[in-house]
Amino acid sequence: MSAVNLLDFDTASLGRWFAEQGEKPFRARQVMRWVHRAGVANVEQMTDLSKDLRARLAQSAEIRAPGVLKDSTAPDGTRKWLLDVGAANGIETVFIPETNRGTLCISSQVGCALECAFCSTGRQGFNRNLSAAEIIGQLWHANRALGADLLNGKRVVTNVVMMGMGEPLANFDAVVTAMRVMLDDHAYGMSRRRVTLSTSGMVPWMDRLRDTLPVSLAVSLHAPNDALRDRLVPINRKWPLAELLAACRRYIEGAASAPDHADDEDEPVDELRQVKWQRHAAPRDFVTFEYVMLRDVNDRLDHARQLVDLIGDLPCKFNLIPFNPFPDAGFERSTQDAVLRFQAELIEAGFVTTVRKTRGQEIDGACGQLAGQVQDKTQRSARRADAESAA
């Protein structure tokens, strides 16, 4: 019987596993604190467990995160790890240090099946989904590599963004399990406002996330109309903009509709109802729209005006992202003047609009550049090479 990987569990599932072993479920909370808060690498270090239990755990369980293939640091301090997930596949994880926070960009798949036109990851094709252990293992590794000490209040990674390789909602169950661990006070104890999931627009799974574990939501928009978005983000052909924006409204509507007291002042507050709402309400009352700026493709003032008309009164903010080139991309970065004009048009219309600062470009760690090593099961890269040869 092979050993289970303790990184694959959230507290609830680990409690059930301990119960199956004839142990008290509270052991799960102890082990979660050791694995994630203390960052231990083996069960022998879990000193508040009995020697007998540690010996049995050593036979049946292990702590196994992806190994490091390459560790790169850019001049601005951005750090990228290429992590080994087996069968000649590698994923990339990026840490972005800033003055008041440290953001870890985590991957959810080996490659990506969505093939967005401007993304280096999509060009490599798709191999498989990552397990919960491979997802949370990126945070576990980063904390150890960066010298975090959560037991003593030294937090280095303050924010997590599910914006690395892959479409997180296409790997829903494993991603939710990993995010539960991020939010668990017995593990990383992060706020739902500090965990952001970015999606290209998988509408049914956006609804499912809202009902299961709503975290901060970012949507890869990149175009103000269906014709252009069909070209840039092919999933739009399945769930076009009208459906996507309706899902965004559903995602955030809980924050506006939740009761903060009982209807009858003399009636006790239904605590279970309140707790349930607090668990499922979106942590922010807006959605962040990500918009990669592509020269002469989606960056003109008429595109900005179309965007204003499209979004209407949907509570949101815009994050304009300079395109980060990669070989044979087929796109160019918008000029600084074009980006600033686009931003000014959105601000004039009343939208909070920021321009993302490019970080880690020297190590191909910037937005859209993550590539890793993907043994493509879709044969996408081979088909593209054949098409280019034929041309």
C-alpha positions as a Markdown table, in Angstrom:
| # | Residue | x | y | z |
|---|---|---|---|---|
| 1 | Met | 0.0 | 0.0 | 0.0 |
| 2 | Ser | 1.5 | 3.3 | -1.1 |
| 3 | Ala | 1.8 | 6.2 | 1.4 |
| 4 | Val | -0.7 | 9.0 | 1.2 |
| 5 | Asn | 0.5 | 12.5 | 0.6 |
| 6 | Leu | -0.5 | 14.7 | 3.5 |
| 7 | Leu | -0.5 | 17.7 | 1.2 |
| 8 | Asp | -3.5 | 16.2 | -0.6 |
| 9 | Phe | -5.8 | 16.8 | 2.3 |
| 10 | Asp | -7.7 | 19.7 | 3.8 |
| 11 | Thr | -8.6 | 19.5 | 7.5 |
| 12 | Ala | -12.0 | 17.8 | 7.0 |
| 13 | Ser | -10.7 | 15.1 | 4.6 |
| 14 | Leu | -7.7 | 14.5 | 6.8 |
| 15 | Gly | -9.9 | 14.1 | 9.8 |
| 16 | Arg | -11.9 | 11.5 | 8.0 |
| 17 | Trp | -8.7 | 9.7 | 7.0 |
| 18 | Phe | -7.6 | 9.7 | 10.7 |
| 19 | Ala | -11.0 | 8.3 | 11.7 |
| 20 | Glu | -10.5 | 5.5 | 9.2 |
| 21 | Gln | -7.2 | 4.7 | 10.8 |
| 22 | Gly | -8.9 | 4.4 | 14.2 |
| 23 | Glu | -7.5 | 7.8 | 15.4 |
| 24 | Lys | -9.3 | 10.8 | 16.8 |
| 25 | Pro | -10.2 | 13.3 | 14.0 |
| 26 | Phe | -8.6 | 16.2 | 16.0 |
| 27 | Arg | -5.3 | 14.7 | 15.0 |
| 28 | Ala | -5.9 | 16.4 | 11.6 |
| 29 | Arg | -5.7 | 19.9 | 13.2 |
| 30 | Gln | -2.4 | 19.0 | 14.8 |
| 31 | Val | -0.9 | 17.6 | 11.6 |
| 32 | Met | -2.2 | 20.5 | 9.5 |
| 33 | Arg | -0.4 | 22.9 | 11.8 |
| 34 | Trp | 2.8 | 20.9 | 11.5 |
| 35 | Val | 2.7 | 20.5 | 7.7 |
| 36 | His | 1.6 | 24.0 | 6.7 |
| 37 | Arg | 2.3 | 26.4 | 9.6 |
| 38 | Ala | 5.6 | 24.8 | 10.7 |
| 39 | Gly | 6.4 | 23.6 | 7.2 |
| 40 | Val | 7.9 | 20.3 | 8.4 |
| 41 | Ala | 9.0 | 17.8 | 5.8 |
| 42 | Asn | 8.5 | 14.5 | 7.7 |
| 43 | Val | 6.3 | 13.2 | 10.5 |
| 44 | Glu | 9.2 | 12.6 | 12.9 |
| 45 | Gln | 9.2 | 16.4 | 13.5 |
| 46 | Met | 5.6 | 16.4 | 14.8 |
| 47 | Thr | 6.6 | 16.3 | 18.4 |
| 48 | Asp | 3.2 | 16.7 | 20.0 |
| 49 | Leu | 2.2 | 13.3 | 18.5 |
| 50 | Ser | 3.0 | 10.2 | 20.4 |
| 51 | Lys | 6.0 | 8.2 | 19.2 |
| 52 | Asp | 3.7 | 5.3 | 18.4 |
| 53 | Leu | 1.5 | 7.5 | 16.2 |
| 54 | Arg | 4.5 | 9.0 | 14.5 |
| 55 | Ala | 5.9 | 5.6 | 13.7 |
| 56 | Arg | 2.6 | 4.5 | 12.2 |
| 57 | Leu | 2.3 | 7.7 | 10.2 |
| 58 | Ala | 5.8 | 7.3 | 8.9 |
| 59 | Gln | 4.6 | 4.0 | 7.4 |
| 60 | Ser | 1.4 | 5.2 | 5.9 |
| 61 | Ala | 1.9 | 8.9 | 5.1 |
| 62 | Glu | 4.4 | 11.3 | 3.6 |
| 63 | Ile | 4.8 | 15.0 | 2.8 |
| 64 | Arg | 5.7 | 15.3 | -0.9 |
| 65 | Ala | 5.8 | 18.6 | -2.8 |
| 66 | Pro | 7.1 | 19.0 | -6.3 |
| 67 | Gly | 10.9 | 19.1 | -6.5 |
| 68 | Val | 12.8 | 22.1 | -7.8 |
| 69 | Leu | 14.2 | 21.9 | -11.3 |
| 70 | Lys | 15.3 | 25.5 | -11.5 |
| 71 | Asp | 15.3 | 28.5 | -9.2 |
| 72 | Ser | 15.6 | 32.0 | -10.9 |
| 73 | Thr | 15.6 | 35.5 | -9.4 |
| 74 | Ala | 15.2 | 38.7 | -11.4 |
| 75 | Pro | 16.9 | 42.0 | -10.6 |
| 76 | Asp | 13.7 | 43.3 | -9.1 |
| 77 | Gly | 13.5 | 40.4 | -6.7 |
| 78 | Thr | 10.9 | 38.4 | -8.5 |
| 79 | Arg | 11.6 | 34.7 | -8.0 |
| 80 | Lys | 10.5 | 31.9 | -10.2 |
| 81 | Trp | 10.7 | 28.2 | -9.6 |
| 82 | Leu | 10.4 | 25.5 | -12.2 |
| 83 | Leu | 8.9 | 22.5 | -10.3 |
| 84 | Asp | 9.0 | 18.9 | -11.3 |
| 85 | Val | 5.6 | 17.2 | -11.6 |
| 86 | Gly | 6.8 | 14.0 | -13.2 |
| 87 | Ala | 6.9 | 12.4 | -16.6 |
| 88 | Ala | 9.2 | 15.2 | -17.9 |
| 89 | Asn | 6.6 | 17.9 | -17.0 |
| 90 | Gly | 7.4 | 21.1 | -15.1 |
| 91 | Ile | 5.2 | 23.9 | -13.8 |
| 92 | Glu | 6.2 | 27.4 | -12.9 |
| 93 | Thr | 5.5 | 29.3 | -9.7 |
| 94 | Val | 6.3 | 33.0 | -9.2 |
| 95 | Phe | 6.8 | 35.1 | -6.1 |
| 96 | Ile | 6.5 | 38.9 | -6.5 |
| 97 | Pro | 7.8 | 40.9 | -3.5 |
| 98 | Glu | 6.5 | 44.4 | -2.9 |
| 99 | Thr | 6.9 | 46.9 | -0.1 |
| 100 | Asn | 3.8 | 45.9 | 1.9 |
| 101 | Arg | 3.0 | 42.4 | 0.6 |
| 102 | Gly | 4.3 | 39.3 | -1.2 |
| 103 | Thr | 2.3 | 37.7 | -3.9 |
| 104 | Leu | 2.6 | 34.1 | -5.0 |
| 105 | Cys | 1.3 | 33.2 | -8.5 |
| 106 | Ile | 0.3 | 29.5 | -8.5 |
| 107 | Ser | -0.3 | 27.1 | -11.4 |
| 108 | Ser | -3.2 | 24.7 | -11.5 |
| 109 | Gln | -2.5 | 22.6 | -14.6 |
| 110 | Val | 0.4 | 21.3 | -16.6 |
| 111 | Gly | -0.1 | 23.6 | -19.6 |
| 112 | Cys | -3.6 | 24.8 | -20.6 |
| 113 | Ala | -6.3 | 23.6 | -22.9 |
| 114 | Leu | -7.9 | 27.0 | -23.6 |
| 115 | Glu | -5.3 | 28.3 | -26.1 |
| 116 | Cys | -5.7 | 32.0 | -25.5 |
| 117 | Ala | -4.0 | 33.7 | -28.5 |
| 118 | Phe | -1.6 | 35.9 | -26.5 |
| 119 | Cys | -0.5 | 33.4 | -23.8 |
| 120 | Ser | 2.7 | 31.5 | -23.8 |
| 121 | Thr | 1.3 | 28.7 | -21.6 |
| 122 | Gly | -1.5 | 28.0 | -24.1 |
| 123 | Arg | 1.0 | 27.7 | -26.9 |
| 124 | Gln | 2.6 | 24.7 | -25.2 |
| 125 | Gly | -0.6 | 22.7 | -25.1 |
| 126 | Phe | -2.0 | 20.6 | -22.2 |
| 127 | Asn | -0.9 | 17.5 | -20.3 |
| 128 | Arg | -3.0 | 17.1 | -17.2 |
| 129 | Asn | -4.6 | 18.7 | -14.1 |
| 130 | Leu | -2.4 | 19.1 | -11.0 |
| 131 | Ser | -3.4 | 17.3 | -7.8 |
| 132 | Ala | -4.3 | 19.3 | -4.7 |
| 133 | Ala | -0.9 | 18.3 | -3.3 |
| 134 | Glu | 0.9 | 19.8 | -6.3 |
| 135 | Ile | -1.1 | 23.0 | -6.1 |
| 136 | Ile | -0.7 | 23.6 | -2.3 |
| 137 | Gly | 2.8 | 22.2 | -2.5 |
| 138 | Gln | 3.8 | 25.4 | -4.4 |
| 139 | Leu | 2.8 | 27.5 | -1.4 |
| 140 | Trp | 4.4 | 25.0 | 1.0 |
| 141 | His | 7.6 | 25.1 | -1.0 |
| 142 | Ala | 7.6 | 28.9 | -1.3 |
| 143 | Asn | 7.2 | 29.5 | 2.4 |
| 144 | Arg | 10.1 | 27.2 | 3.1 |
| 145 | Ala | 12.3 | 28.7 | 0.4 |
| 146 | Leu | 11.5 | 32.3 | 1.5 |
| 147 | Gly | 12.1 | 31.7 | 5.2 |
| 148 | Ala | 8.5 | 32.1 | 6.4 |
| 149 | Asp | 7.8 | 31.2 | 10.0 |
| 150 | Leu | 4.0 | 31.2 | 10.4 |
| 151 | Leu | 4.2 | 29.8 | 14.0 |
| 152 | Asn | 6.0 | 33.0 | 15.0 |
| 153 | Gly | 4.0 | 35.4 | 12.9 |
| 154 | Lys | 6.6 | 35.8 | 10.1 |
| 155 | Arg | 4.5 | 35.7 | 6.9 |
| 156 | Val | 6.3 | 36.3 | 3.6 |
| 157 | Val | 3.5 | 35.2 | 1.2 |
| 158 | Thr | 0.6 | 37.5 | 2.1 |
| 159 | Asn | -1.4 | 37.0 | -1.1 |
| 160 | Val | -2.0 | 34.1 | -3.5 |
| 161 | Val | -3.2 | 34.5 | -7.1 |
| 162 | Met | -4.4 | 31.5 | -9.0 |
| 163 | Met | -3.0 | 33.0 | -12.2 |
| 164 | Gly | -0.2 | 30.7 | -13.1 |
| 165 | Met | -0.2 | 27.9 | -15.8 |
| 166 | Gly | -3.7 | 26.6 | -16.5 |
| 167 | Glu | -7.4 | 27.5 | -16.1 |
| 168 | Pro | -8.1 | 27.0 | -12.4 |
| 169 | Leu | -11.9 | 26.3 | -12.8 |
| 170 | Ala | -11.0 | 23.5 | -15.2 |
| 171 | Asn | -9.5 | 21.7 | -12.3 |
| 172 | Phe | -12.2 | 22.7 | -9.8 |
| 173 | Asp | -12.1 | 20.1 | -7.1 |
| 174 | Ala | -8.3 | 20.1 | -6.6 |
| 175 | Val | -8.1 | 23.9 | -6.7 |
| 176 | Val | -10.9 | 24.2 | -4.1 |
| 177 | Thr | -9.2 | 21.7 | -1.8 |
| 178 | Ala | -6.0 | 23.7 | -2.1 |
| 179 | Met | -7.7 | 27.0 | -1.5 |
| 180 | Arg | -9.4 | 25.5 | 1.6 |
| 181 | Val | -6.0 | 24.8 | 3.0 |
| 182 | Met | -4.9 | 28.4 | 2.2 |
| 183 | Leu | -7.8 | 29.8 | 4.1 |
| 184 | Asp | -7.7 | 27.3 | 7.1 |
| 185 | Asp | -6.5 | 28.9 | 10.4 |
| 186 | His | -4.8 | 25.6 | 11.1 |
| 187 | Ala | -2.8 | 26.0 | 7.9 |
| 188 | Tyr | -2.0 | 29.3 | 6.2 |
| 189 | Gly | -4.8 | 31.3 | 7.7 |
| 190 | Met | -5.2 | 33.6 | 4.7 |
| 191 | Ser | -8.2 | 35.9 | 4.1 |
| 192 | Arg | -10.5 | 35.2 | 1.2 |
| 193 | Arg | -9.8 | 38.8 | 0.1 |
| 194 | Arg | -6.1 | 37.8 | -0.3 |
| 195 | Val | -6.7 | 34.7 | -2.4 |
| 196 | Thr | -7.7 | 35.5 | -6.0 |
| 197 | Leu | -8.8 | 33.1 | -8.6 |
| 198 | Ser | -8.5 | 34.2 | -12.3 |
| 199 | Thr | -10.7 | 32.6 | -14.9 |
| 200 | Ser | -11.1 | 33.0 | -18.6 |
| 201 | Gly | -14.9 | 32.7 | -18.2 |
| 202 | Met | -16.0 | 29.1 | -17.4 |
| 203 | Val | -19.5 | 30.3 | -16.5 |
| 204 | Pro | -21.0 | 27.2 | -14.8 |
| 205 | Trp | -17.9 | 26.8 | -12.6 |
| 206 | Met | -18.0 | 30.4 | -11.7 |
| 207 | Asp | -21.5 | 29.8 | -10.2 |
| 208 | Arg | -20.2 | 26.6 | -8.5 |
| 209 | Leu | -17.3 | 28.5 | -7.0 |
| 210 | Arg | -19.7 | 31.2 | -5.7 |
| 211 | Asp | -21.7 | 28.5 | -3.9 |
| 212 | Thr | -18.7 | 26.5 | -2.7 |
| 213 | Leu | -15.8 | 28.7 | -1.7 |
| 214 | Pro | -16.0 | 32.3 | -3.1 |
| 215 | Val | -12.7 | 34.0 | -3.1 |
| 216 | Ser | -11.7 | 37.2 | -4.8 |
| 217 | Leu | -12.5 | 36.9 | -8.5 |
| 218 | Ala | -10.5 | 38.1 | -11.5 |
| 219 | Val | -11.8 | 37.6 | -15.1 |
| 220 | Ser | -9.6 | 37.6 | -18.1 |
| 221 | Leu | -11.6 | 39.8 | -20.4 |
| 222 | His | -9.2 | 41.2 | -23.0 |
| 223 | Ala | -11.8 | 42.4 | -25.5 |
| 224 | Pro | -14.9 | 44.6 | -25.5 |
| 225 | Asn | -17.0 | 42.6 | -28.0 |
| 226 | Asp | -17.6 | 39.0 | -28.9 |
| 227 | Ala | -16.0 | 39.0 | -32.3 |
| 228 | Leu | -12.7 | 40.1 | -31.0 |
| 229 | Arg | -12.9 | 38.0 | -27.8 |
| 230 | Asp | -13.7 | 34.9 | -29.9 |
| 231 | Arg | -10.3 | 35.4 | -31.5 |
| 232 | Leu | -8.3 | 36.2 | -28.4 |
| 233 | Val | -10.1 | 34.0 | -25.8 |
| 234 | Pro | -11.7 | 31.0 | -27.7 |
| 235 | Ile | -13.7 | 29.9 | -24.7 |
| 236 | Asn | -15.9 | 33.0 | -25.5 |
| 237 | Arg | -17.4 | 31.0 | -28.3 |
| 238 | Lys | -19.0 | 28.7 | -25.7 |
| 239 | Trp | -19.8 | 31.3 | -23.0 |
| 240 | Pro | -20.0 | 34.7 | -24.7 |
| 241 | Leu | -19.8 | 38.1 | -23.0 |
| 242 | Ala | -23.4 | 38.4 | -22.0 |
| 243 | Glu | -23.3 | 35.1 | -20.2 |
| 244 | Leu | -20.0 | 35.9 | -18.6 |
| 245 | Leu | -21.0 | 39.3 | -17.3 |
| 246 | Ala | -24.3 | 37.8 | -15.9 |
| 247 | Ala | -22.2 | 35.2 | -14.0 |
| 248 | Cys | -20.0 | 38.1 | -12.7 |
| 249 | Arg | -23.1 | 39.8 | -11.3 |
| 250 | Arg | -24.3 | 36.5 | -9.7 |
| 251 | Tyr | -20.9 | 36.1 | -8.1 |
| 252 | Ile | -20.9 | 39.4 | -6.3 |
| 253 | Glu | -24.6 | 39.8 | -5.6 |
| 254 | Gly | -24.5 | 38.0 | -2.2 |
| 255 | Ala | -22.5 | 40.8 | -0.7 |
| 256 | Ala | -25.3 | 43.3 | -1.5 |
| 257 | Ser | -28.2 | 41.0 | -0.6 |
| 258 | Ala | -27.1 | 39.5 | 2.6 |
| 259 | Pro | -29.1 | 40.3 | 5.8 |
| 260 | Asp | -27.1 | 41.8 | 8.7 |
| 261 | His | -29.9 | 41.2 | 11.2 |
| 262 | Ala | -33.2 | 39.3 | 11.7 |
| 263 | Asp | -36.3 | 40.7 | 10.0 |
| 264 | Asp | -38.1 | 41.0 | 13.4 |
| 265 | Glu | -36.1 | 42.9 | 16.0 |
| 266 | Asp | -37.6 | 40.7 | 18.7 |
| 267 | Glu | -36.6 | 37.5 | 16.8 |
| 268 | Pro | -33.2 | 36.0 | 17.6 |
| 269 | Val | -30.7 | 36.0 | 14.7 |
| 270 | Asp | -30.5 | 32.7 | 12.9 |
| 271 | Glu | -26.9 | 32.1 | 13.6 |
| 272 | Leu | -26.7 | 29.1 | 11.2 |
| 273 | Arg | -28.1 | 31.2 | 8.4 |
| 274 | Gln | -25.7 | 34.0 | 9.1 |
| 275 | Val | -22.7 | 31.7 | 9.2 |
| 276 | Lys | -23.8 | 30.1 | 6.0 |
| 277 | Trp | -24.1 | 33.4 | 4.3 |
| 278 | Gln | -20.8 | 34.6 | 5.6 |
| 279 | Arg | -19.1 | 31.5 | 4.3 |
| 280 | His | -20.6 | 31.9 | 0.8 |
| 281 | Ala | -20.8 | 35.6 | 0.2 |
| 282 | Ala | -18.2 | 37.0 | -2.2 |
| 283 | Pro | -15.4 | 38.6 | -0.2 |
| 284 | Arg | -15.4 | 41.7 | -2.4 |
| 285 | Asp | -18.2 | 43.6 | -3.9 |
| 286 | Phe | -16.6 | 43.9 | -7.2 |
| 287 | Val | -14.9 | 41.8 | -9.9 |
| 288 | Thr | -11.4 | 42.6 | -11.3 |
| 289 | Phe | -11.3 | 42.5 | -15.1 |
| 290 | Glu | -7.9 | 41.8 | -16.5 |
| 291 | Tyr | -7.1 | 43.3 | -19.9 |
| 292 | Val | -3.9 | 42.5 | -21.8 |
| 293 | Met | -3.0 | 45.5 | -24.0 |
| 294 | Leu | -2.2 | 44.4 | -27.6 |
| 295 | Arg | -1.0 | 47.0 | -30.0 |
| 296 | Asp | -3.6 | 47.9 | -32.7 |
| 297 | Val | -5.7 | 44.9 | -31.7 |
| 298 | Asn | -7.7 | 45.9 | -28.6 |
| 299 | Asp | -6.1 | 49.1 | -27.4 |
| 300 | Arg | -7.8 | 51.9 | -29.3 |
| 301 | Leu | -10.1 | 54.5 | -27.8 |
| 302 | Asp | -13.1 | 53.0 | -29.5 |
| 303 | His | -12.3 | 49.7 | -27.8 |
| 304 | Ala | -12.3 | 51.6 | -24.4 |
| 305 | Arg | -15.6 | 53.2 | -25.2 |
| 306 | Gln | -17.1 | 49.8 | -26.2 |
| 307 | Leu | -15.8 | 48.5 | -22.9 |
| 308 | Val | -17.6 | 51.2 | -21.0 |
| 309 | Asp | -20.9 | 50.4 | -22.8 |
| 310 | Leu | -20.4 | 46.7 | -22.3 |
| 311 | Ile | -19.8 | 46.8 | -18.5 |
| 312 | Gly | -22.4 | 49.4 | -17.6 |
| 313 | Asp | -23.0 | 49.5 | -13.9 |
| 314 | Leu | -21.4 | 46.2 | -13.0 |
| 315 | Pro | -19.2 | 46.8 | -9.9 |
| 316 | Cys | -15.7 | 46.2 | -11.1 |
| 317 | Lys | -12.2 | 47.5 | -11.5 |
| 318 | Phe | -9.9 | 47.2 | -14.5 |
| 319 | Asn | -6.3 | 46.0 | -14.5 |
| 320 | Leu | -4.6 | 46.9 | -17.7 |
| 321 | Ile | -1.7 | 44.5 | -18.4 |
| 322 | Pro | 1.2 | 45.3 | -20.7 |
| 323 | Phe | 1.7 | 42.4 | -23.1 |
| 324 | Asn | 4.8 | 40.4 | -22.3 |
| 325 | Pro | 6.3 | 39.0 | -25.5 |
| 326 | Phe | 7.4 | 35.5 | -26.1 |
| 327 | Pro | 8.9 | 33.8 | -29.3 |
| 328 | Asp | 6.5 | 33.9 | -32.3 |
| 329 | Ala | 3.8 | 35.5 | -30.2 |
| 330 | Gly | 2.2 | 37.3 | -33.2 |
| 331 | Phe | 1.4 | 40.4 | -31.0 |
| 332 | Glu | 3.2 | 43.5 | -29.9 |
| 333 | Arg | 2.9 | 45.5 | -26.7 |
| 334 | Ser | 0.8 | 48.6 | -26.8 |
| 335 | Thr | 2.6 | 51.9 | -26.6 |
| 336 | Gln | 2.7 | 53.6 | -23.3 |
| 337 | Asp | 0.7 | 56.5 | -24.7 |
| 338 | Ala | -2.0 | 54.1 | -25.9 |
| 339 | Val | -2.2 | 52.4 | -22.5 |
| 340 | Leu | -2.5 | 55.8 | -20.7 |
| 341 | Arg | -5.2 | 57.0 | -23.1 |
| 342 | Phe | -7.1 | 53.8 | -22.7 |
| 343 | Gln | -6.8 | 54.1 | -18.9 |
| 344 | Ala | -7.9 | 57.7 | -18.9 |
| 345 | Glu | -11.0 | 56.9 | -20.9 |
| 346 | Leu | -12.1 | 54.2 | -18.4 |
| 347 | Ile | -11.3 | 56.5 | -15.4 |
| 348 | Glu | -13.3 | 59.3 | -17.0 |
| 349 | Ala | -16.3 | 56.9 | -17.2 |
| 350 | Gly | -15.9 | 56.2 | -13.5 |
| 351 | Phe | -14.0 | 52.9 | -13.4 |
| 352 | Val | -11.1 | 52.3 | -11.1 |
| 353 | Thr | -8.4 | 51.4 | -13.6 |
| 354 | Thr | -4.8 | 50.4 | -12.8 |
| 355 | Val | -1.9 | 49.5 | -15.0 |
| 356 | Arg | 0.0 | 46.4 | -13.9 |
| 357 | Lys | 3.7 | 46.9 | -13.4 |
| 358 | Thr | 5.6 | 44.3 | -15.3 |
| 359 | Arg | 7.7 | 42.2 | -12.9 |
| 360 | Gly | 10.1 | 39.3 | -13.6 |
| 361 | Gln | 10.3 | 39.8 | -17.3 |
| 362 | Glu | 14.0 | 39.0 | -17.4 |
| 363 | Ile | 13.3 | 35.5 | -16.1 |
| 364 | Asp | 10.1 | 35.0 | -18.2 |
| 365 | Gly | 8.1 | 35.3 | -15.0 |
| 366 | Ala | 5.8 | 38.1 | -16.1 |
| 367 | Cys | 2.1 | 37.7 | -16.9 |
| 368 | Gly | 1.5 | 35.5 | -19.9 |
| 369 | Gln | 5.1 | 34.3 | -20.1 |
| 370 | Leu | 4.9 | 31.2 | -17.9 |
| 371 | Ala | 5.7 | 28.1 | -19.9 |
| 372 | Gly | 7.2 | 25.4 | -17.8 |
| 373 | Gln | 7.8 | 22.0 | -19.5 |
| 374 | Val | 4.7 | 20.4 | -21.0 |
| 375 | Gln | 4.5 | 17.0 | -22.7 |
| 376 | Asp | 1.5 | 18.1 | -24.9 |
| 377 | Lys | -1.2 | 15.5 | -25.1 |
| 378 | Thr | -3.3 | 17.7 | -27.4 |
| 379 | Gln | -0.5 | 17.8 | -30.1 |
| 380 | Arg | -1.3 | 21.5 | -30.4 |
| 381 | Ser | 2.4 | 22.5 | -30.7 |
| 382 | Ala | 3.1 | 19.9 | -33.3 |
| 383 | Arg | 0.1 | 21.0 | -35.4 |
| 384 | Arg | 1.2 | 24.6 | -35.2 |
| 385 | Ala | 4.7 | 23.7 | -36.3 |
| 386 | Asp | 3.3 | 21.7 | -39.3 |
| 387 | Ala | 1.1 | 24.7 | -40.2 |
| 388 | Glu | 4.0 | 27.1 | -40.0 |
| 389 | Ser | 6.2 | 24.8 | -42.2 |
| 390 | Ala | 3.4 | 24.5 | -44.8 |
| 391 | Ala | 3.0 | 28.3 | -44.9 |
